Amino acid sequence: MELTWIGHGSFRFDTSDGTRVYVDPFLTHNPKCPDAEKEPERVDVIAVTHGHMDHIANVADLAKKHGATVIAMIEIGDWLASKHGVDESKLQCGNKGGATEAGGVRFTLVGAQHSSGLPDGSYGGEAAGIVAEADGKAVYFAGDTDVFGDMALIGRLYAPDLAVLPIGDFFTMGPKQAALALELLGTKRCLPCHYGTFPPLVGTPAELKKLAPNVTVEDIEPGQSITV
Ligand SMILES: [Zn+2]
């Protein structure tokens, strides 16, 4: 699959059969989102890790405009339907450990150490990570999280080919914890995110590279892609 960083914690990927998936789309008010990415031409599936504004800001609008399937925790699905009029038939919102398939991609919600209040103060359930499996590959989107010991279980269960980890510090783990996360996961390739968007997010890929010398740390700019 082809994975494009849209800045901050936002991504899109395309599978070999043409499904386009957005993960945590934060486009309109994301200072790092390239202009060319602000108005998606096509959205088949949206996967959401948690309820904070910098992850959910564009979810409802995109889901309604494109008729996209939404993958998220059940509380977020309920909120999208009840408060924003997202079509309930498009929601595939379960809970951790459970998997669902959409557009030929298998999505599993997994643990995360973070909070998940929704922008209007509604309860958003617990924050999650997402494992996406397609084209014989597995990508672990950690969402916003600290490192936690059960990342070893995620490694054993899904053997991610790529770990997408936050490294900015302040709201999430920084490079030090991310290096340990990679050790627990046993994953040899990392795409760091959630850094550089705002002044407190000081972690850098260079620091992570130093701390995880045996891992390929992809250091790309928003708008650039990697192949998984
Ligand atoms: Zn965030």
Residues whose N, C-alpha, C, O or C-beta is under 5 A from the ligand:
A	BS01	ZN	D54 D144
